[in-house]
């Protein structure tokens, strides 16, 4: 807005107005207004007998003048500097946004029937850390149930050696399934700090499926997909695992109990998802077997 000296006089003398704060020069002033807005008042050149002023919000007025130091700054980068920067970016590992490591809950049935699979999982668990190193890394919490109401959850572990030490210290014991405790643990942990995924490996289900589905719905509302890996062909487990995966927008995959390679690929796939997201999983699936591609397709449908 332009203001001549007559208009200025009608609004009051600018210099004598106590609401105006000088910038330290003879001509430019800051005028605070309601709501915290700052108005800049500065004179323009004289027009005949009128002094013309410019009044505008401070954020729209550029008052800084270029100094000699500014003139010495390079105005554009050389081609060599740009090429060097691009090379540096290309050589930098891709890290997930926020620079935070992914968090994966790794839950297993450790009842007596699961001992052979537990031993195989001990042998291949290191793949989860290897596949996610370039994606920013991964923290894993090991959970398992066994025996008479026994349920254990480890601290969050950041290395294959730490996870292996925990797993090799566990012996499988007869007992009923406790999948409800696994789901409750996942809900509790993600309320404290975001968990990117839950992976569960088991072969049967001996609980109230409606209660499990209710908890799965809560987990889905928190944005934690459950990847349910079903060993064998037990029908009740297949139905329950599929429903838990659906309610959490995760995936359910059956795998061959005799194939360590299938279990390795499935665990690695979920680890990649937890560390790098869905795009990382899709990229990973291009180089792996059909079992990983089935998992990826289910997740895309969710």
Buried (B, 14 or more C-beta within 10 A) or exposed (E): EEBEBEBBEEEEEBEEEEEBEEEEEEEBBBBEEEEEEEBBBBBEEEEEEEBBBBBEEEEEBEEEEEEEEEEEEEEEEEEEEEEEEEEEEEEEEEBBEEEBBBBBBBBBBBBEBBEEBBEBBBEBBBBBBEBBEBBBBBBBBBBBBBBEEBBBBBEBBBBBEBBBEBBEEBEBBEBBBBBBBBBBBBBEBBEEEBBBBBBBBBBBBBBEBEEBBBBBBBBBEBEBBBBBBBBBEBEEBBEBBBBBBBBBBBBBBBBEBEEBBBBBBBBBBBBBBBBBBBEBBBEBBEEBEEBBBBBBEBBEEB
